[in-house]
Amino acid sequence: MTATPDGNALAKLTFERYERYLNPGMAQLIAFMGFESVEVSSEGCYVYASDGGRFLDCFGGPGVFSMGHRPPEIVARVRAQLEEMPLSSHIILDPVAAELAERLAQVTPGDLRYSFLCNSGAEAVEGALKAARAFTGRPGFVSTIGGFHGKTFGALSASGREVYRTAFQPLLPGFTHVAFGDAEALEGAVSEQTAAVILEPIQGEAGIVVPPEGYLTRAREICDAAGALLILDEVQSGLARTGRMWACDHEGVVPDIMTMGKALGGGVMPLAAFIARPEIWSIFAENPYIHSSTFGGNPMACAAGLAALDFIEQHDLCTVAAERGAQMKAGFERIAAANPGMIEAVRGAGLLIGVQFSHEDIAGLMIAGLAGRRILAAYGLNNAATIRFEPPLIISEEQVDEVIEGFEEALSKTAAMFEE
């Protein structure tokens, strides 16, 4: 791709518009990170910028572009649906939504069956919390410190970092936060007043934190003993990202409710859902409209979801994510071993990887350093010292090597800056 004649002008105009009409803080942050151009197109593993260059996308949305940018199969399916019926009448039943719900019941664990289709992960979490409270008749929820479930009121109440919560206090009552991975603390917090425990199988925004082996199994046992529901938030970790279809599959744990999103729309349409066991759906029996969404589960989004599920199966993305993830993680671990003063940990599963640095300033410089080498990455919202790598699952072996090489070069330059 070559630079358009007005590429620099477009970048300048875009930054000015962000500063005047959209998000001044965001414009300043992006400029500080070294991004002087703006995005204009994308394809596969790459985002193309107004200066004519391209970036290898290792941030991925995060997690939205598991099938790559503009995957032709998914784009074609959405385009075909656009020509037929883009939005639902909400009066006559929609066969595309019905087919997607059937497919989700087939690919999710255990006896999860009924889905509510919506637009975002936060919406899915809101619905899951409402369903848990309505079904159990209990007021309380237990979630984890460092957890992230979205920024709407209910989802934010479940999330565990005060920097995003303080300005909006008081949030919804009834939420208790305990340390992630600590089964004893979880057991102590769950009572007969607990409607549900909500967990990420792997914490994403906290810096890709993997819990101790057996933690999800104990969470399941604790919930069962107390008569509480277990909600697993797979919005970021699901759909082959960790090398299994769902991160909870690594322990064989079946939740009562699961949320999903991001990659579900194939990187083309906004699409999310929560899915539950049949008995929980009794809340809709008396009033089918007790929870609803104007645009959620629209035909175009559902067409993208069906195409995304086909793509995962046809390209065996679970296997690919496991293989490429092992390659990337091994590369980062080698570099970390050679730079113990700079890197504290490399964590993750599949292509959900976090590299934690000894200070968040190092992470910030590394993001800029990677950008200078045309690689996109970003830190976790709940852990600024950790850079997340969530590239498209279609990333090649050669592209992973390119990322590792660029990471090593950026780290060498960053280390030299600190020595000065």
RODO-2510 file (C-alpha; in nm, 4 decimals, decimal comma):
residues 420
     n   res          X          Y          Z
     1     m     0,0000     0,0000     0,0000
     2     t     0,1313     0,3472    -0,0825
     3     a     0,0702     0,6680     0,1074
     4     t    -0,2161     0,8805    -0,0153
     5     p    -0,1191     1,2370    -0,1083
     6     d    -0,3179     1,3729     0,1845
     7     g    -0,2045     1,1114     0,4395
     8     n    -0,0308     1,3615     0,6680
     9     a    -0,3209     1,6024     0,6414
    10     l    -0,5663     1,3255     0,7309
    11     a    -0,3621     1,2336     1,0379
    12     k    -0,3451     1,5953     1,1532
    13     l    -0,7164     1,6483     1,0968
    14     t    -0,8043     1,3287     1,2820
    15     f    -0,5957     1,4237     1,5856
    16     e    -0,7567     1,7685     1,5888
    17     r    -1,1052     1,6190     1,5728
    18     y    -1,0274     1,3809     1,8596
    19     e    -0,9026     1,6746     2,0648
    20     r    -1,2034     1,8946     1,9841
    21     y    -1,4935     1,6500     1,9554
    22     l    -1,4110     1,2959     2,0702
    23     n    -1,1496     1,2275     2,3390
    24     p    -0,8659     1,4762     2,3994
    25     g    -0,6934     1,2479     2,6497
    26     m    -0,6910     0,9628     2,4029
    27     a    -0,5357     1,1829     2,1336
    28     q    -0,2587     1,2898     2,3698
    29     l    -0,1913     0,9343     2,4856
    30     i    -0,1717     0,7971     2,1317
    31     a     0,0637     1,0767     2,0292
    32     f     0,2820     1,0075     2,3345
    33     m     0,3020     0,6399     2,2359
    34     g     0,4510     0,7429     1,9020
    35     f     0,1599     0,6949     1,6645
    36     e     0,1785     0,9921     1,4296
    37     s    -0,0370     0,8402     1,1548
    38     v    -0,3961     0,7107     1,1626
    39     e    -0,5444     0,3818     1,0503
    40     v    -0,7088     0,3732     0,7088
    41     s    -0,7547     0,0043     0,6227
    42     s    -0,6775    -0,3466     0,7398
    43     e    -0,6346    -0,6986     0,6106
    44     g    -0,5231    -1,0265     0,7626
    45     c    -0,2751    -0,9570     1,0429
    46     y    -0,2047    -0,6004     0,9339
    47     v    -0,3408    -0,2507     0,9939
    48     y    -0,2474     0,0022     0,7252
    49     a    -0,1773     0,3632     0,8195
    50     s    -0,2152     0,7002     0,6509
    51     d     0,1618     0,7271     0,6003
    52     g     0,1542     0,4219     0,3726
    53     g     0,3099     0,1848     0,6257
    54     r     0,1579    -0,1201     0,7856
    55     f     0,1516    -0,2506     1,1415
    56     l     0,1561    -0,6166     1,2436
    57     d    -0,1385    -0,6243     1,4842
    58     c    -0,0521    -0,8015     1,8089
    59     f    -0,3175    -0,6185     2,0073
    60     g    -0,6096    -0,7371     1,8024
    61     g    -0,8908    -0,5320     1,9409
    62     p    -0,8029    -0,6772     2,2021
    63     g    -0,9114    -1,0239     2,1039
    64     v    -1,1617    -0,9072     1,8436
    65     f    -0,9611    -1,0013     1,5352
    66     s    -0,9005    -1,3698     1,6052
    67     m    -0,9833    -1,4507     1,2424
    68     g    -0,7776    -1,1574     1,1164
    69     h    -0,8904    -0,8252     0,9750
    70     r    -1,1635    -0,8433     0,7117
    71     p    -1,1562    -1,2229     0,6661
    72     p    -1,3069    -1,2738     0,3176
    73     e    -1,5373    -1,5600     0,4171
    74     i    -1,6931    -1,3594     0,6987
    75     v    -1,7165    -1,0353     0,5020
    76     a    -1,8924    -1,2213     0,2212
    77     r    -2,1464    -1,3728     0,4606
    78     v    -2,2215    -1,0348     0,6169
    79     r    -2,2478    -0,8673     0,2753
    80     a    -2,4952    -1,1316     0,1607
    81     q    -2,7064    -1,0803     0,4732
    82     l    -2,6974    -0,7032     0,4184
    83     e    -2,8617    -0,7577     0,0797
    84     e    -3,1340    -0,9755     0,2351
    85     m    -3,2219    -0,8216     0,5734
    86     p    -2,9725    -0,6246     0,7842
    87     l    -3,1897    -0,5622     1,0924
    88     s    -3,4710    -0,7616     1,2468
    89     s    -3,8352    -0,6568     1,2595
    90     h    -3,8508    -0,7798     1,6216
    91     i    -4,1986    -0,9122     1,5491
    92     i    -4,1400    -1,2137     1,3240
    93     l    -3,8873    -1,4731     1,4412
    94     d    -3,5380    -1,4448     1,2944
    95     p    -3,3932    -1,7695     1,1484
    96     v    -3,0344    -1,6375     1,1512
    97     a    -3,0442    -1,5669     1,5245
    98     a    -3,2064    -1,9047     1,5874
    99     e    -2,9330    -2,0846     1,3922
   100     l    -2,6577    -1,9014     1,5781
   101     a    -2,8123    -1,9856     1,9166
   102     e    -2,8233    -2,3524     1,8155
   103     r    -2,4572    -2,3432     1,7140
   104     l    -2,3563    -2,1771     2,0410
   105     a    -2,5327    -2,4526     2,2352
   106     q    -2,3312    -2,7052     2,0349
   107     v    -1,9887    -2,5491     2,0918
   108     t    -2,0188    -2,4438     2,4580
   109     p    -1,9475    -2,6790     2,7505
   110     g    -2,1895    -2,9202     2,9127
   111     d    -2,5602    -2,8430     2,9126
   112     l    -2,5408    -2,4713     2,8368
   113     r    -2,8239    -2,4167     2,5911
   114     y    -3,0150    -2,0877     2,5836
   115     s    -2,8485    -1,7729     2,4528
   116     f    -2,9256    -1,4040     2,4745
   117     l    -2,7606    -1,2181     2,1855
   118     c    -2,6338    -0,8633     2,2316
   119     n    -2,3694    -0,6201     2,1084
   120     s    -2,0818    -0,6132     2,3576
   121     g    -1,9179    -0,8038     2,6381
   122     a    -2,0369    -0,5510     2,8947
   123     e    -2,3962    -0,6056     2,7791
   124     a    -2,3476    -0,9812     2,8074
   125     v    -2,2209    -0,9412     3,1642
   126     e    -2,5138    -0,7142     3,2539
   127     g    -2,7544    -0,9780     3,1283
   128     a    -2,5740    -1,2581     3,3101
   129     l    -2,5854    -1,0685     3,6411
   130     k    -2,9562    -0,9932     3,5981
   131     a    -3,0303    -1,3556     3,5136
   132     a    -2,8415    -1,4810     3,8184
   133     r    -3,0212    -1,2456     4,0547
   134     a    -3,3643    -1,3151     3,9034
   135     f    -3,3179    -1,6923     3,9064
   136     t    -3,1718    -1,7292     4,2559
   137     g    -3,3605    -1,4471     4,4262
   138     r    -3,0366    -1,3618     4,6043
   139     p    -2,8747    -1,0162     4,6163
   140     g    -2,5008    -1,0819     4,6374
   141     f    -2,2154    -1,1350     4,3927
   142     v    -1,8523    -1,2305     4,4437
   143     s    -1,5906    -1,1240     4,1926
   144     t    -1,2153    -1,0737     4,1970
   145     i    -0,9581    -0,8022     4,2473
   146     g    -0,8072    -0,7178     3,9100
   147     g    -1,1017    -0,8661     3,7255
   148     f    -1,2508    -0,6791     3,4330
   149     h    -1,6043    -0,7289     3,3070
   150     g    -1,6894    -0,4005     3,1352
   151     k    -1,7685    -0,0405     3,2242
   152     t    -2,1474    -0,0240     3,2426
   153     f    -2,2780     0,0022     3,5999
   154     g    -2,3350    -0,3657     3,6713
   155     a    -2,0251    -0,4833     3,4877
   156     l    -1,8163    -0,2112     3,6537
   157     s    -1,9512    -0,3112     3,9929
   158     a    -1,8150    -0,6600     3,9265
   159     s    -1,4807    -0,5307     3,7982
   160     g    -1,1979    -0,5022     4,0464
   161     r    -0,9928    -0,1870     3,9964
   162     e    -1,0820     0,1332     4,1770
   163     v    -0,9342     0,3709     3,9186
   164     y    -1,2307     0,2947     3,6917
   165     r    -1,4867     0,2772     3,9738
   166     t    -1,4213     0,5746     4,2016
   167     a    -1,5681     0,8469     3,9813
   168     f    -1,8978     0,6588     3,9528
   169     q    -1,9579     0,5627     4,3146
   170     p    -2,1888     0,4499     4,4534
   171     l    -2,2064     0,1512     4,2210
   172     l    -2,4513    -0,1368     4,2547
   173     p    -2,4657    -0,2815     4,6065
   174     g    -2,3959    -0,6425     4,6922
   175     f    -2,0556    -0,6965     4,5270
   176     t    -1,7604    -0,8451     4,7174
   177     h    -1,4109    -0,8677     4,5676
   178     v    -1,1523    -1,1278     4,6656
   179     a    -0,8045    -1,2132     4,5434
   180     f    -0,8029    -1,3967     4,2097
   181     g    -0,6704    -1,7513     4,2319
   182     d    -0,7276    -1,7767     4,6081
   183     a    -0,9869    -2,0505     4,6526
   184     e    -0,9882    -2,0134     5,0313
   185     a    -1,0744    -1,6442     5,0060
   186     l    -1,3453    -1,7243     4,7520
   187     e    -1,4985    -1,9861     4,9790
   188     g    -1,5002    -1,7423     5,2691
   189     a    -1,6872    -1,4808     5,0659
   190     v    -1,9617    -1,7033     4,9233
   191     s    -2,2724    -1,7436     5,1373
   192     e    -2,6404    -1,8271     5,1189
   193     q    -2,6913    -1,4665     5,0037
   194     t    -2,4652    -1,5063     4,7001
   195     a    -2,6477    -1,5158     4,3677
   196     a    -2,3327    -1,5870     4,1686
   197     v    -1,9569    -1,5861     4,1520
   198     i    -1,8275    -1,4167     3,8360
   199     l    -1,4748    -1,4936     3,7184
   200     e    -1,2540    -1,4666     3,4142
   201     p    -1,0870    -1,8073     3,3641
   202     i    -0,7748    -1,6047     3,2804
   203     q    -0,7732    -1,2399     3,3855
   204     g    -0,7168    -1,0279     3,0754
   205     e    -0,6910    -0,6622     3,1734
   206     a    -0,5037    -0,7552     3,4925
   207     g    -0,2119    -0,8606     3,2740
   208     i    -0,3046    -1,2103     3,1501
   209     v    -0,3079    -1,3693     3,4968
   210     v    -0,3457    -1,7469     3,4915
   211     p    -0,4894    -1,8928     3,8143
   212     p    -0,3390    -2,1956     3,9928
   213     e    -0,4356    -2,5317     3,8489
   214     g    -0,7638    -2,6491     3,9966
   215     y    -0,8908    -2,3019     4,0863
   216     l    -1,1902    -2,3117     3,8524
   217     t    -1,2758    -2,6621     3,9716
   218     r    -1,2781    -2,5395     4,3336
   219     a    -1,4873    -2,2383     4,2320
   220     r    -1,7415    -2,4770     4,0819
   221     e    -1,7465    -2,6841     4,4017
   222     i    -1,7799    -2,3760     4,6236
   223     c    -2,0747    -2,2465     4,4220
   224     d    -2,2472    -2,5843     4,4256
   225     a    -2,2087    -2,6147     4,8023
   226     a    -2,3620    -2,2718     4,8597
   227     g    -2,6336    -2,2971     4,5949
   228     a    -2,4799    -2,0056     4,4048
   229     l    -2,4341    -1,9856     4,0296
   230     l    -2,0957    -1,9752     3,8574
   231     i    -2,0613    -1,7169     3,5790
   232     l    -1,7492    -1,7469     3,3651
   233     d    -1,6572    -1,4421     3,1591
   234     e    -1,5030    -1,5749     2,8371
   235     v    -1,5398    -1,2489     2,6426
   236     q    -1,1642    -1,2200     2,5943
   237     s    -1,0429    -1,5756     2,6580
   238     g    -1,2996    -1,7660     2,4514
   239     l    -1,3332    -1,8835     2,0928
   240     a    -0,9982    -2,0657     2,0526
   241     r    -0,7852    -1,7814     2,1944
   242     t    -0,6128    -1,9986     2,4586
   243     g    -0,5708    -2,3100     2,2432
   244     r    -0,9066    -2,4532     2,3495
   245     m    -1,2497    -2,3360     2,2398
   246     w    -1,3055    -2,1905     2,5877
   247     a    -1,0469    -2,1283     2,8567
   248     c    -1,2598    -2,3228     3,1070
   249     d    -1,2138    -2,6288     2,8849
   250     h    -0,8579    -2,6602     3,0174
   251     e    -1,0092    -2,7772     3,3477
   252     g    -1,3307    -2,9231     3,2081
   253     v    -1,5430    -2,6869     3,4194
   254     v    -1,9013    -2,6137     3,3113
   255     p    -2,0417    -2,2816     3,4365
   256     d    -2,4078    -2,2062     3,4905
   257     i    -2,3779    -1,8945     3,2748
   258     m    -2,1044    -1,8003     3,0281
   259     t    -2,0453    -1,4662     2,8595
   260     m    -1,8746    -1,4286     2,5230
   261     g    -1,8073    -1,1531     2,2716
   262     k    -1,5184    -0,9819     2,0901
   263     a    -1,4141    -1,2514     1,8382
   264     l    -1,7706    -1,3841     1,8139
   265     g    -1,8440    -1,1226     1,5479
   266     g    -1,5568    -1,2444     1,3334
   267     g    -1,3836    -0,9075     1,3532
   268     v    -1,6535    -0,7678     1,1244
   269     m    -1,9641    -0,7031     1,3381
   270     p    -2,0279    -0,6218     1,7068
   271     l    -2,1690    -0,9383     1,8627
   272     a    -2,1781    -1,0856     2,2116
   273     a    -2,3935    -1,3244     2,4109
   274     f    -2,4534    -1,4910     2,7410
   275     i    -2,5595    -1,8530     2,7460
   276     a    -2,7114    -2,0438     3,0376
   277     r    -2,8371    -2,3781     3,1546
   278     p    -3,2043    -2,4473     3,0696
   279     e    -3,3425    -2,4027     3,4208
   280     i    -3,2078    -2,0474     3,4420
   281     w    -3,4068    -1,9519     3,1309
   282     s    -3,7262    -1,9990     3,3326
   283     i    -3,6971    -1,6249     3,4019
   284     f    -3,8125    -1,5656     3,0430
   285     a    -4,1115    -1,8023     3,0643
   286     e    -4,3471    -1,5581     3,2315
   287     n    -4,2189    -1,2531     3,0447
   288     p    -4,0179    -1,3141     2,7240
   289     y    -3,9255    -0,9432     2,7198
   290     i    -3,7894    -0,9277     3,0743
   291     h    -3,4518    -0,8555     2,9127
   292     s    -3,4159    -0,7283     2,5560
   293     s    -3,1952    -0,5372     2,3108
   294     t    -3,2921    -0,3281     2,0082
   295     f    -2,9865    -0,4125     1,7989
   296     g    -2,8567    -0,7201     1,9791
   297     g    -2,8553    -1,0357     1,7702
   298     n    -2,9396    -0,8550     1,4482
   299     p    -2,9234    -1,0669     1,1304
   300     m    -2,5956    -0,9180     1,0033
   301     a    -2,4191    -0,9731     1,3350
   302     c    -2,5555    -1,3279     1,3601
   303     a    -2,4397    -1,4030     1,0061
   304     a    -2,0923    -1,2892     1,1122
   305     g    -2,1127    -1,5107     1,4206
   306     l    -2,2071    -1,8174     1,2177
   307     a    -1,9240    -1,7484     0,9745
   308     a    -1,6815    -1,7008     1,2642
   309     l    -1,7716    -2,0385     1,4153
   310     d    -1,7280    -2,2000     1,0734
   311     f    -1,3902    -2,0275     1,0368
   312     i    -1,2661    -2,1559     1,3739
   313     e    -1,3580    -2,5127     1,2815
   314     q    -1,2375    -2,5067     0,9213
   315     h    -0,9005    -2,3521     1,0086
   316     d    -0,8559    -2,5537     1,3313
   317     l    -0,7783    -2,2342     1,5193
   318     c    -0,7562    -2,4080     1,8562
   319     t    -0,4558    -2,6071     1,7364
   320     v    -0,3037    -2,3091     1,5570
   321     a    -0,3403    -2,0856     1,8639
   322     a    -0,1743    -2,3463     2,0834
   323     e     0,1190    -2,3901     1,8443
   324     r     0,1826    -2,0253     1,7628
   325     g     0,1248    -1,9304     2,1250
   326     a     0,3860    -2,1777     2,2440
   327     q     0,6292    -2,0367     1,9878
   328     m     0,5681    -1,6753     2,0936
   329     k     0,5738    -1,7500     2,4663
   330     a     0,8996    -1,9434     2,4339
   331     g     1,0585    -1,6514     2,2512
   332     f     0,9533    -1,4048     2,5204
   333     e     1,0698    -1,6416     2,7961
   334     r     1,4142    -1,6645     2,6358
   335     i     1,4390    -1,2864     2,6225
   336     a     1,3093    -1,2559     2,9807
   337     a     1,5744    -1,4982     3,1078
   338     a     1,8414    -1,2774     2,9520
   339     n     1,6875    -0,9583     3,0994
   340     p     1,5727    -1,0387     3,4546
   341     g     1,6006    -0,6763     3,5650
   342     m     1,3625    -0,5652     3,2909
   343     i     1,1070    -0,8478     3,2676
   344     e     0,9457    -1,0031     3,5739
   345     a     0,7148    -1,2608     3,4155
   346     v     0,5770    -1,4073     3,0955
   347     r     0,2266    -1,5496     3,1362
   348     g    -0,0544    -1,6874     2,9283
   349     a    -0,2105    -1,9676     2,7314
   350     g    -0,2305    -2,0002     2,3547
   351     l    -0,2181    -1,6567     2,1937
   352     l    -0,3285    -1,4770     2,5101
   353     i     0,0121    -1,3694     2,6434
   354     g     0,1245    -1,1053     2,8898
   355     v     0,4787    -0,9817     2,9473
   356     q     0,5159    -0,8043     3,2809
   357     f     0,7989    -0,5534     3,3172
   358     s     0,9632    -0,4336     3,6366
   359     h     0,8069    -0,0893     3,5945
   360     e     0,5183     0,0522     3,3943
   361     d     0,7522     0,3119     3,2404
   362     i     0,9385     0,0269     3,0716
   363     a     0,6103    -0,1059     2,9356
   364     g     0,5243     0,2373     2,7977
   365     l     0,8591     0,2699     2,6246
   366     m     0,8264    -0,0837     2,4897
   367     i     0,4880    -0,0069     2,3333
   368     a     0,6434     0,2923     2,1602
   369     g     0,9484     0,0870     2,0639
   370     l     0,7337    -0,1843     1,9120
   371     a     0,5286     0,0786     1,7268
   372     g     0,8541     0,2087     1,5812
   373     r     0,9097    -0,1419     1,4473
   374     r     0,5554    -0,1463     1,3113
   375     i     0,4162    -0,3870     1,5702
   376     l     0,0979    -0,3023     1,7636
   377     a     0,0700    -0,4000     2,1297
   378     a    -0,0803    -0,2419     2,4415
   379     y    -0,0836    -0,2720     2,8193
   380     g    -0,3658    -0,4124     3,0308
   381     l    -0,6233    -0,1639     3,1601
   382     n    -0,5746    -0,3015     3,5120
   383     n    -0,1968    -0,3474     3,4870
   384     a     0,0054    -0,0825     3,3066
   385     a     0,3297    -0,2735     3,3674
   386     t     0,2178    -0,5618     3,1473
   387     i     0,1989    -0,5645     2,7672
   388     r    -0,0611    -0,7958     2,6155
   389     f    -0,0075    -0,9876     2,2945
   390     e    -0,3322    -1,1040     2,1329
   391     p    -0,2612    -1,1269     1,7601
   392     p    -0,4970    -1,2798     1,5070
   393     l    -0,4983    -1,6568     1,5458
   394     i    -0,4069    -1,6815     1,1779
   395     i    -0,0625    -1,5330     1,2481
   396     s     0,2124    -1,7310     1,0727
   397     e     0,5281    -1,8841     1,2155
   398     e     0,7337    -1,6243     1,0283
   399     q     0,5233    -1,3389     1,1655
   400     v     0,5663    -1,4676     1,5203
   401     d     0,9433    -1,4698     1,4634
   402     e     0,9133    -1,1099     1,3434
   403     v     0,7325    -1,0149     1,6644
   404     i     0,9956    -1,1830     1,8818
   405     e     1,2771    -1,0135     1,6909
   406     g     1,1066    -0,6733     1,7126
   407     f     1,0422    -0,7239     2,0846
   408     e     1,4081    -0,8067     2,1483
   409     e     1,5268    -0,5027     1,9520
   410     a     1,2827    -0,2725     2,1332
   411     l     1,3897    -0,4094     2,4709
   412     s     1,7580    -0,3562     2,3896
   413     k     1,6915     0,0060     2,2996
   414     t     1,4752     0,0574     2,6088
   415     a     1,7449    -0,0914     2,8332
   416     a     2,0025     0,1438     2,6824
   417     m     1,7752     0,4405     2,7595
   418     f     1,7489     0,3353     3,1224
   419     e     2,1262     0,2940     3,1480
   420     e     2,1696     0,6524     3,0342
***
